[in-house]
Amino acid sequence: MNRTAILIAVTALLCASARAADTGYVKSVEEWRAQSEARLRKDNGWLTLAGRYPMKPGANTFGTGKDNDIVFPPGLGAERMGTLTVAPGHVEVKLAPGIEMVKDGIPMTDKVMGFDPENPDWVAIGRAAFHVIERDGNYILRLADNQSEVREHFLGRVWYPVKEGYRVPAKFVPYDPPHEVEIVDVIGEVSKEKVPGYVEFKLNGKPQRLDVVGEDEGLFFVFRDATAGTTTYPPGRFLYVEKKPAPGATFMLDLNRAYNPPCAFSAFTTCPLPPKQNILKAGVEAGEKYPPRKKS
C-alpha cells in the first residue's frame, strides 16, 4: 500500500471514529431528554399541579366549599375535607369524618406532614393529592390533580437539535470567599443564595461567564440569553452540571441540556429568575424551546 492509500485509510478510520463518537453523544443527550419528559409527565408532576396555598399559623380548613380557608377547585373532593394545623416546624392534617387519605398505599385519617424538598410527602384523596412545602418559616400546601387537563393535553417538550458546538470546554472558578446574591422569583419573592463561584467558557469564540447559584454534588445555573422570548422561555432556563469539577479544572459544559423551569409548565410554582450577571448577550440556540405544544 502506497503512502497516499495509507493516508486515505487512516483518514477514513478517524472520520468513522468521530462519527461514532458524535452518534454516541447525541444518543446520550436524547436519552437524558427522554428521562426529563418522563419525570415531567409522572403522577404529581409539574403538569398535574392545581393549586398553591400559603397557610396561616393555627388551623386551616380545606375542601371545595367556599367557606374553607383553603378552597380546592370543584371536583377535587368534598366541601369540607379536613384541617391542617400549622405550628413552627410542625404541620398536621386531620380529615373530616368519613374521609380517608392514602400514603404509599396505606389509608389514614390523620398525619404529621413532612416537608423535605428532596422527598415530597404526598398524600392522596381520590384524584387529588397534596404535600406541604416550607419557605423561610412559612408553610404552603401544594395541590395536584392527576387528571388535570394540562397533563392530558400536553404533547411533549420541544428541543433544539443536539449540536456539538454547544458542548464547550469550561472552567470552574471559585469565589474566595463565597458570597451571596439576592435571587428574585417569578412572584417577586426574594431569597439569598450562596454563590460558590462561576464558570467561564466561549461561544462562537466570545468569552462568556455564568455564576453558580446552587451546588451539591454538581453545579446549578439559572440563565437567560438572546433567544428568550422568541424561541425559548422568556424568564430564562436552568442548567445542571451533575459532577462538580475541581477548582480551575476544565470540563465540558453541555448547553444542549439547558431546560425550562417548572413555571414554563405550571402557574402554581415559584421559579427563580436569573441574576443580572447571568443574562447573556449571546443567543444559546440549544436545549429546550418554548412554548410547549398543546392539543387544539
ABEGO torsion letter per residue (X at the ends): XBAAAAAAAAAAAAAAAAAAAAAAAAAAAAAAAAAAAAAAABBGBAAABABBBBBBBEBBBBEABAABABBBBBGAEBABAEBBBBBBGBBBBBBBBGBBBBBGGBBBABBBBBABAABBBBBBBEABBBBBBBBGGBBBBBBBBAABAAAAABAEBBBBBBBAAABBBBBBBBBOBBBBBBBBBAAGBBBBBBBAEBBBBBBGGBBBBBBBABBBABBBBBBBBAABGAABBAAEBBBBBABBBBBGBBBBBBAAABBBBAAAABAABBBBBBBAAABBABBBBBEBBOBBBBBX
